[in-house]
């Protein structure tokens, strides 16, 4: 029996050692403190910040410790503190070697979404819009009900105006446009390396849906600046049949529908093995199946692919 206990102890110790080897020495200490007590982890992280040591690391653990306190106590102030620290972590995380638990970050974004929905339900439209914009800056994607928040906010600011009657109703003219794949890819390649900028849709800075909007606008096609809104355009195509210029969407799916986190553009399709060109937080780049950065993150969040250059294109602009 003692022999079995020793074996189990050795396996647990070996497992912990293997995990801790992926951390820096300082991160391993903070990880242990977080497990023991989030309050001790917060105090230690604040001391590191006061000393100006590896700012990304203490802000990351302040994010996690405050979020853990929020899950335990349910106080909104801890969620607010966690989100603020996460923003600071992002500011200092350009060249850090912090090992991030992406699941916790996803849980944090979900908790923020719930909080924004609660604010909207209380009819605090201005605050809901403000928080929705903060969400986009923090997590690089729109909150799940972003379109509803914006529409509700805009409606709350508008005064009703009397409708004018017209003897001759306007005709709805739907234009279709043929988009050149080669032009789409040339225009996309022209902004390779462009930095990520929240809300950006010019060559001086782009976000994910701003990038696809920019590329299509170069071909005379005007699409909305929102991954969720862009997902409503065009028609579905399979991964095997997709081609250059198709839009590819990433996120998650639940009983409430799709949660769109990101959009990119198909760069190439080699017998079903795809490459995409897109603008994540690191800026405009090309990556695809078979590469660790794609397989370990984006492939797990793949939702579907849409084709816009056909009769189902909803918004066109020829000038």
C-alpha positions in Angstrom: 0.0 0.0 0.0 2.8 2.4 0.9 4.5 1.6 -2.4 1.3 2.6 -4.3 1.2 5.9 -2.3 4.8 6.7 -3.2 4.1 5.9 -6.9 1.1 8.2 -6.9 3.1 11.0 -5.1 5.9 10.7 -7.7 3.4 10.9 -10.6 1.8 14.0 -9.2 5.1 15.6 -8.5 6.4 14.7 -12.0 3.2 16.2 -13.6 3.6 19.4 -11.7 7.3 19.7 -12.6 6.5 19.2 -16.3 3.9 21.9 -16.2 6.0 24.3 -14.2 8.8 23.9 -16.7 6.7 25.7 -19.3 6.6 28.7 -16.9 9.3 31.2 -16.1 10.5 31.1 -12.5 8.5 34.2 -11.6 5.4 32.9 -13.3 5.6 29.6 -11.5 5.7 31.4 -8.2 2.6 33.5 -9.0 0.8 30.4 -10.3 1.3 28.6 -6.9 0.2 31.7 -5.0 -3.0 32.0 -7.1 -3.8 28.4 -6.3 -3.3 29.0 -2.6 -4.9 32.4 -2.3 -5.9 35.0 -4.9 -5.4 37.8 -2.3 -1.8 36.8 -1.8 -1.3 36.6 -5.6 -2.8 40.2 -5.8 -0.4 41.5 -3.2 2.6 39.8 -4.8 1.7 41.1 -8.3 1.2 44.7 -7.0 4.7 44.5 -5.4 6.2 43.5 -8.7 4.5 46.4 -10.5 5.8 48.8 -7.9 9.3 47.5 -8.7 8.6 47.8 -12.4 9.5 44.1 -13.0 8.1 42.3 -16.1 4.9 44.4 -16.1 2.9 42.0 -18.3 3.3 39.1 -15.9 1.9 40.8 -12.7 -1.0 42.4 -14.7 -1.9 39.0 -16.1 -2.1 37.5 -12.6 -4.0 40.5 -11.4 -6.5 39.7 -14.2 -6.8 36.1 -13.1 -6.9 36.7 -9.4 -9.6 39.3 -9.6 -11.6 37.1 -12.0 -11.3 34.2 -9.5 -12.6 36.5 -6.7 -15.5 37.5 -9.0 -16.4 33.9 -9.6 -16.2 33.2 -5.9 -18.0 36.3 -4.5 -20.0 37.5 -7.5 -19.1 41.2 -6.9 -19.1 43.3 -10.1 -16.2 45.3 -8.7 -13.9 42.3 -9.1 -15.0 41.8 -12.7 -14.3 45.4 -13.4 -10.8 45.2 -11.8 -10.1 42.0 -13.8 -11.0 43.7 -17.1 -8.9 46.8 -16.3 -5.9 44.7 -15.4 -6.3 42.6 -18.6 -6.2 45.9 -20.6 -2.9 46.8 -18.8 -1.6 43.3 -19.5 -2.3 43.8 -23.2 -0.4 47.1 -23.2 2.8 45.5 -21.8 2.5 42.1 -23.6 4.4 42.9 -26.8 7.6 41.0 -26.1 6.7 39.1 -22.9 7.0 35.3 -22.4 3.9 35.0 -20.3 2.2 31.6 -20.7 -1.6 32.4 -21.0 -4.5 30.2 -20.1 -6.8 31.0 -23.1 -9.7 29.3 -21.5 -9.7 31.7 -18.6 -9.5 34.7 -21.0 -12.5 33.2 -22.9 -14.4 32.8 -19.6 -13.6 36.4 -18.7 -15.0 37.6 -22.1 -18.2 35.6 -21.6 -18.7 37.1 -18.1 -18.2 40.6 -19.6 -20.8 39.8 -22.3 -23.3 38.7 -19.6 -22.6 42.0 -17.7 -23.2 44.1 -20.8 -26.5 42.3 -21.5 -27.6 43.0 -17.9 -26.8 46.7 -18.4 -28.8 46.7 -21.7 -31.8 45.1 -19.9 -31.7 47.9 -17.4 -32.2 50.3 -20.3 -28.8 52.0 -19.7 -28.3 52.2 -23.4 -25.4 54.7 -23.4 -23.4 52.7 -20.9 -24.1 49.4 -22.7 -22.8 50.9 -25.9 -19.7 52.2 -24.1 -19.0 48.8 -22.5 -19.6 47.0 -25.9 -16.9 49.2 -27.4 -14.5 48.4 -24.5 -15.2 44.7 -25.1 -14.2 45.0 -28.7 -10.9 46.8 -27.8 -10.1 44.2 -25.1 -10.9 41.0 -27.0 -10.5 42.0 -30.6 -14.1 41.0 -31.5 -17.6 42.3 -31.2 -19.8 41.4 -28.2 -22.4 38.8 -29.2 -25.3 41.2 -29.4 -23.3 44.2 -30.6 -25.7 45.1 -33.5 -28.6 45.1 -31.1 -26.8 47.4 -28.6 -25.8 49.9 -31.3 -29.3 49.9 -32.8 -31.0 50.4 -29.4 -28.5 53.1 -28.5 -29.1 55.0 -31.8 -32.9 54.6 -31.4 -32.7 56.1 -27.9 -31.0 59.2 -29.3 -33.3 59.8 -32.2 -36.5 61.8 -32.0 -39.5 60.6 -34.1 -40.1 62.6 -37.2 -43.3 62.7 -39.2 -43.3 60.6 -42.3 -43.6 62.3 -45.6 -46.0 60.8 -48.1 -44.8 60.4 -51.7 -47.0 59.9 -54.7 -44.3 58.0 -56.5 -42.7 55.2 -54.5 -39.0 54.7 -54.9 -37.8 51.6 -56.8 -35.5 49.2 -55.1 -32.6 48.7 -57.5 -30.3 45.8 -56.7 -26.9 45.9 -58.4 -24.7 42.8 -58.7 -21.0 43.1 -59.2 -18.3 40.7 -60.4 -15.3 40.8 -58.1 -11.9 39.8 -59.4 -10.1 37.2 -57.2 -6.7 38.4 -58.3 -7.6 42.0 -57.4 -8.9 41.0 -54.0 -5.7 39.1 -53.2 -3.4 41.9 -54.6 -5.2 44.5 -52.4 -5.1 42.2 -49.4 -1.3 41.6 -49.9 -0.7 45.3 -50.2 -1.5 45.8 -46.5 0.5 42.8 -45.1 2.1 43.8 -41.8 -0.3 46.6 -41.2 -0.8 47.0 -37.4 -4.0 46.1 -35.6 -6.1 49.1 -34.7 -9.5 48.8 -33.2 -12.1 50.3 -35.5 -9.5 50.8 -38.2 -10.4 50.4 -41.9 -7.5 52.1 -43.7 -3.9 51.2 -44.5 -2.7 53.1 -41.4 -4.5 50.5 -39.1 -7.0 47.8 -39.4 -9.1 45.4 -37.3 -10.4 42.1 -38.5 -13.7 43.2 -40.1 -12.0 46.5 -41.1 -9.5 44.6 -43.1 -12.1 42.6 -45.1 -14.1 45.8 -45.6 -11.0 47.6 -46.8 -10.2 44.9 -49.3 -13.7 44.6 -50.8 -14.0 48.4 -50.9 -11.0 48.5 -53.2 -13.1 46.4 -55.6 -16.1 48.7 -55.4 -18.0 46.6 -52.9 -19.1 48.2 -49.6 -19.7 45.7 -46.7 -20.4 46.6 -43.1 -17.7 46.9 -40.5 -18.7 44.0 -38.2 -17.9 40.3 -38.4 -21.4 39.5 -37.3 -23.0 41.8 -40.0 -20.6 40.4 -42.7 -21.6 36.9 -41.8 -25.2 37.7 -43.0 -23.9 38.4 -46.5 -23.5 36.0 -49.4 -24.0 32.3 -49.4 -22.4 29.4 -47.5 -19.6 27.4 -49.2 -17.8 24.3 -47.9 -14.2 24.4 -46.9 -13.4 22.0 -49.8 -15.1 24.4 -52.4 -14.0 27.7 -51.0 -11.8 30.0 -53.1 -9.7 33.2 -52.9 -11.7 36.1 -51.6 -14.3 34.1 -49.6 -14.8 35.3 -46.0 -14.1 32.8 -43.2 -15.6 33.3 -39.8 -14.4 32.2 -36.4 -16.0 32.1 -32.9 -18.2 29.7 -31.0 -21.6 28.3 -31.2 -24.2 27.7 -28.4 -27.9 27.2 -28.1 -28.3 31.0 -28.5 -26.6 30.8 -31.9 -23.2 31.9 -33.2 -20.8 34.2 -31.3 -18.6 35.8 -33.9 -15.1 36.6 -32.7 -13.1 37.1 -35.9 -13.3 37.2 -39.7 -10.7 36.7 -42.3 -10.4 36.1 -46.1 -9.4 32.9 -47.9 -6.0 33.3 -49.4 -5.7 29.9 -51.1 -7.3 26.5 -51.2 -5.0 23.6 -52.0 -7.3 20.6 -52.3 -9.2 21.5 -49.2 -6.1 22.7 -47.2 -6.7 26.4 -46.8 -4.6 29.5 -46.1 -6.2 32.7 -44.9 -5.1 36.3 -44.8 -6.5 38.3 -41.9 -5.8 40.9 -39.2 -5.6 39.5 -35.7 -4.1 41.5 -32.8 -0.6 40.9 -34.3 -1.5 42.7 -37.6 -2.3 41.6 -41.1 -0.7 38.2 -41.9 -1.1 35.0 -43.8 -1.4 31.6 -42.0 -3.2 28.3 -42.6 -3.8 24.7 -41.9 -0.6 22.8 -41.1 0.9 25.7 -39.1 0.8 25.6 -35.3 -0.6 29.1 -34.9 -3.6 28.1 -37.1 -4.2 24.5 -36.0 -3.9 25.2 -32.3 -6.1 28.3 -32.2 -8.1 29.3 -35.3 -9.0 25.9 -36.6 -10.7 25.1 -33.2 -12.8 28.2 -33.6 -13.8 27.8 -37.3 -17.5 28.4 -37.9 -18.2 28.7 -41.7 -17.2 30.3 -45.0 -19.3 32.8 -47.1 -19.0 33.8 -50.7 -19.9 37.4 -51.5 -19.3 37.9 -55.3 -22.6 36.5 -56.5 -26.2 37.5 -56.7 -26.6 37.3 -53.0 -24.3 40.2 -52.3 -26.4 42.4 -50.1 -24.5 45.7 -50.2 -22.7 47.0 -53.3 -21.2 50.3 -54.2 -19.9 50.9 -57.8 -18.2 54.2 -57.1 
